[in-house]
Amino acid sequence: MSDVLELTDASYSTFIEETESVVFIDFYSETCPPCQTLLSYLPKLAEHYKDEKVVIAKVNAAYSPKLSKKFMVRSVPLSVVIGKDKMVKQAEVGLLEISGYIKMIDKAVGKGGFFSKLFG
């Protein structure tokens, strides 16, 4: 599954209850240039994690006010990683390099980085 999922106020609760995956959510705005850059990363992230239990999703913050309130969206882009236990593992405001998002997701998936390979 290498598609990017569009979540909304209406679809989020059912989705999160039923998924057994790590979930990366990008809260964005259509008028935000950094958001547009991050949106272009999402298909690449989905492809990168296509063989793992990771869902890449996006939420238009303006069209999903309940979700925006739940995740305390004050600025976009806001990236949130939710673990398999349904708890927020990490959240970052602003645009990172794509490698920054991979590190966020890898940490939630339990993939070790450089140091865990050395000391692991």
The 8 nearest C-alpha neighbors of each residue, nearest first, counted from 0:
[[1, 49, 2, 45, 50, 46, 54, 48],
 [0, 2, 45, 46, 49, 3, 42, 48],
 [1, 3, 0, 45, 4, 42, 55, 46],
 [2, 4, 56, 55, 42, 45, 5, 41],
 [3, 5, 56, 6, 55, 2, 57, 54],
 [6, 4, 57, 56, 58, 3, 7, 59],
 [5, 7, 58, 11, 10, 57, 4, 56],
 [8, 6, 10, 9, 63, 11, 58, 5],
 [7, 9, 63, 66, 10, 11, 65, 6],
 [10, 8, 7, 11, 12, 6, 13, 63],
 [9, 11, 7, 8, 6, 13, 12, 14],
 [10, 12, 14, 13, 6, 7, 8, 15],
 [13, 11, 15, 14, 10, 16, 9, 8],
 [12, 14, 16, 15, 11, 10, 17, 9],
 [13, 15, 11, 17, 12, 16, 18, 10],
 [14, 16, 12, 18, 17, 13, 11, 85],
 [17, 15, 13, 14, 18, 12, 85, 19],
 [16, 18, 14, 15, 13, 19, 12, 20],
 [19, 17, 15, 20, 16, 14, 83, 21],
 [18, 20, 83, 17, 21, 52, 84, 15],
 [21, 19, 52, 53, 83, 18, 22, 54],
 [20, 22, 82, 53, 83, 81, 54, 52],
 [23, 21, 54, 81, 80, 53, 20, 55],
 [22, 24, 80, 55, 79, 56, 54, 81],
 [25, 23, 56, 79, 57, 78, 55, 22],
 [24, 26, 57, 78, 77, 58, 27, 56],
 [27, 25, 58, 77, 76, 60, 57, 59],
 [26, 28, 76, 59, 34, 75, 60, 25],
 [27, 29, 30, 31, 59, 60, 34, 61],
 [28, 30, 31, 27, 35, 34, 59, 32],
 [29, 31, 28, 32, 34, 35, 27, 33],
 [30, 32, 34, 28, 33, 29, 35, 27],
 [33, 31, 35, 34, 30, 36, 29, 28],
 [34, 32, 36, 35, 31, 94, 37, 76],
 [35, 33, 37, 31, 76, 32, 36, 27],
 [34, 36, 38, 32, 33, 37, 39, 31],
 [35, 37, 33, 39, 34, 38, 32, 40],
 [38, 36, 40, 34, 39, 35, 33, 41],
 [37, 39, 35, 41, 40, 36, 34, 25],
 [38, 40, 36, 37, 41, 35, 42, 43],
 [41, 39, 37, 43, 38, 42, 44, 97],
 [40, 42, 44, 38, 43, 39, 45, 3],
 [43, 41, 45, 44, 40, 46, 3, 2],
 [44, 42, 46, 40, 41, 45, 47, 39],
 [45, 43, 47, 41, 46, 42, 48, 40],
 [46, 44, 1, 42, 48, 43, 47, 55],
 [45, 47, 1, 49, 43, 44, 48, 42],
 [46, 48, 44, 45, 49, 43, 50, 1],
 [49, 47, 51, 45, 46, 50, 53, 44],
 [48, 50, 1, 46, 0, 51, 45, 47],
 [51, 49, 48, 52, 0, 47, 53, 46],
 [52, 50, 48, 53, 49, 20, 54, 108],
 [51, 53, 20, 21, 54, 50, 19, 48],
 [52, 54, 21, 20, 51, 22, 48, 55],
 [55, 53, 22, 23, 21, 56, 20, 52],
 [54, 56, 23, 3, 45, 22, 4, 24],
 [57, 55, 4, 24, 3, 5, 23, 54],
 [56, 58, 25, 5, 24, 26, 6, 4],
 [59, 57, 26, 6, 60, 25, 5, 7],
 [58, 60, 27, 62, 61, 28, 26, 63],
 [59, 61, 63, 62, 26, 67, 27, 58],
 [62, 60, 59, 63, 64, 28, 67, 27],
 [61, 63, 59, 60, 64, 7, 58, 8],
 [62, 64, 8, 60, 7, 66, 65, 61],
 [63, 65, 67, 66, 68, 62, 61, 60],
 [66, 64, 68, 67, 63, 8, 69, 70],
 [67, 65, 69, 68, 64, 63, 8, 70],
 [66, 68, 64, 72, 70, 65, 69, 60],
 [67, 69, 71, 65, 66, 70, 64, 72],
 [70, 68, 66, 67, 71, 65, 72, 64],
 [69, 71, 67, 68, 72, 66, 79, 65],
 [72, 70, 68, 69, 67, 73, 66, 74],
 [71, 73, 67, 70, 74, 68, 77, 75],
 [74, 72, 71, 75, 67, 77, 68, 92],
 [75, 73, 72, 76, 77, 92, 93, 27],
 [76, 74, 77, 27, 26, 93, 92, 28],
 [75, 77, 27, 34, 93, 26, 92, 74],
 [76, 78, 92, 75, 26, 91, 25, 93],
 [79, 77, 25, 91, 90, 24, 26, 92],
 [78, 80, 90, 24, 23, 89, 81, 77],
 [79, 81, 23, 89, 88, 22, 87, 90],
 [82, 80, 87, 22, 86, 88, 21, 85],
 [83, 81, 21, 84, 85, 86, 107, 88],
 [82, 84, 21, 85, 20, 19, 81, 86],
 [83, 85, 82, 86, 81, 19, 21, 87],
 [86, 84, 82, 83, 81, 87, 15, 16],
 [87, 85, 81, 84, 82, 88, 83, 80],
 [86, 88, 81, 89, 80, 82, 85, 79],
 [89, 87, 81, 80, 82, 86, 107, 90],
 [90, 88, 80, 87, 79, 91, 103, 81],
 [89, 91, 79, 78, 80, 92, 77, 88],
 [92, 90, 78, 77, 93, 79, 89, 76],
 [93, 91, 77, 76, 78, 75, 74, 90],
 [94, 92, 76, 77, 75, 91, 95, 33],
 [93, 95, 33, 76, 37, 96, 92, 34],
 [96, 94, 99, 97, 93, 100, 98, 37],
 [95, 97, 98, 99, 94, 100, 37, 101],
 [96, 98, 100, 99, 95, 101, 40, 44],
 [99, 97, 101, 96, 100, 102, 95, 103],
 [100, 98, 102, 97, 96, 101, 95, 103],
 [99, 101, 103, 97, 102, 98, 104, 95],
 [100, 102, 98, 104, 99, 103, 105, 97],
 [103, 101, 105, 99, 100, 104, 106, 98],
 [104, 102, 100, 106, 101, 105, 99, 107],
 [103, 105, 101, 107, 106, 102, 108, 100],
 [106, 104, 108, 110, 102, 107, 103, 101],
 [105, 107, 109, 104, 103, 108, 110, 102],
 [108, 106, 104, 109, 105, 82, 88, 103],
 [109, 107, 105, 106, 110, 104, 21, 82],
 [110, 108, 106, 107, 105, 111, 104, 112],
 [111, 109, 105, 108, 106, 112, 107, 104],
 [112, 110, 115, 109, 116, 113, 106, 105],
 [111, 113, 115, 114, 116, 110, 102, 105],
 [112, 114, 116, 115, 117, 111, 118, 119],
 [115, 113, 117, 116, 112, 118, 119, 111],
 [114, 116, 119, 118, 111, 117, 112, 113],
 [115, 117, 119, 113, 114, 118, 111, 112],
 [118, 116, 114, 115, 119, 113, 112, 111],
 [119, 117, 115, 116, 114, 113, 111, 112],
 [118, 115, 116, 117, 114, 111, 113, 112]]
